């Protein structure tokens, strides 16, 4: 799969992950015990950013032929960087849950690990080819 295919995959997974969090599907916060529900605002905020950035990524890729390539590349790099950054807090939190053994975090770790790995792969593909263009 090429860079463009990976970018589409990352955008799609970002949107799906945001929707899963937004609707509370696949993720359990039972480990929070009496504090369960207090995470709602943060999860809603993160979900909206994940969906929004995924959509911006896909639209930017769709508009590639209508934009100057340097501007489009810059936008893609910016959005990919932001997607990488927003994956770090949930990944770290789910990893903490795994380490402490307070709950089941396999879904959270899996999806954020996959997104982080795909984002790193997109960057390394660009560097291997010697070109900075997406």
N, C-alpha and C positions, 0 to 999 in steps of 0.2 A: 504494500500500500504506500502510495506517495504522500508527500507533505500535505497536499490539498485534501486527500482522503482522510488523513489523520486529523486535520483541522475540522473537517465536517464531523468526524466522530467525536472530537472533544466538544465542539459546540452542541451537538445533540445530547451527549452524556451530561453536559452541564445543565441543559434545560431539563432533562429527565430527573437528574438528581435534585434540582431545585423543586420540581413538582412533587417528588417523593417526600422531601422534607416539609414542604408547604402543607401537604395533606396528611403528614404523620404516618406515611406508609413505609414499612420496612425498618424503621428505627424505633428502638425502645429506650425510654428514659426512666425506666423503672428503678435503675440504680440510684436515682436521686431521692427515692423514698418520699419523705414529707415535703421536699422541695420540688417535687415533680410538678411541672406546669410553669415554674419560674423561668424556664429556658425559652418559653414561647416567643417572646419579642425578639430575642437574638436569632432564633431559628427562622422566624418570618423575615427578618432583615436579610439574613444570609441567603435565604431561598430566592428572594426577589432579585438580589444581585447576581446570583448564579444563573437564573433564567434570563435576566436582562443581558448579561455579558455573553451568554451562549447565543442569544438572538443577534446581538451586534456582531459577533464573530461570523455567524452564517451570512448575514446581510452584507457585511464587508467583503466576504469571499465572493458572494454573488455579484457584487458591483465591481469586481476586479477589472473587467474589460472596459468599464466606463470611467475609470479613474486613472490618474497618473500612477504608474507602478510604484514609485517611491512613496507616495502618499498612502497608497493601499498597503504596502509593506509595513510602513510605520504604524498604521492603524492596527493591522493584524498583530504585529509584535507587541503593541501596547495592550491590546485585549488579551492576548495569550499570557503576557506577564501578570496582568491583573487576575486572570483566572488561576494562575499558579499561586499567587499570593493568597487568594481567598480559600484555597484548598488547605493551606497550612494549619489554621486554627482548628477546623473540625478533625483533620487527620491527627493532630497532636492530642486533642481531647479524647478521641476514640482510642488512640494508642495508650493514653493514660489509663483508660478504663480496662484495657487488656492487661496492662502491667499490674495494676492494683487488684484485678480479679473481681471487681464490683459488679460486672454485668457482661452481657453478650454484646460485643462490638464488632462482630465479624462483617456484617453488612457495611457498616460505616468505614471500617478500615479498608475493606475490599474496594469500595467505589472510589474513595479518595486516593488510595494507592494507585488505582488504575488511571485516574485522571492525572495525577502527578507524573506517573511513568510516561503516559502519552505526551504530555507537555514537554518533558525532558527529551523524549525521542524526537519531537519536532525540531527542537533546538539543535540536537546533535546531528540530525540529518542535514540541516542547513550548514553546519560547520564542516561536515565531511565533504560536501560538494564544493567547498571553497567559495561558494557564492553566498552573499548575504540576502539574496532575494528569496522570497517565499515562493 
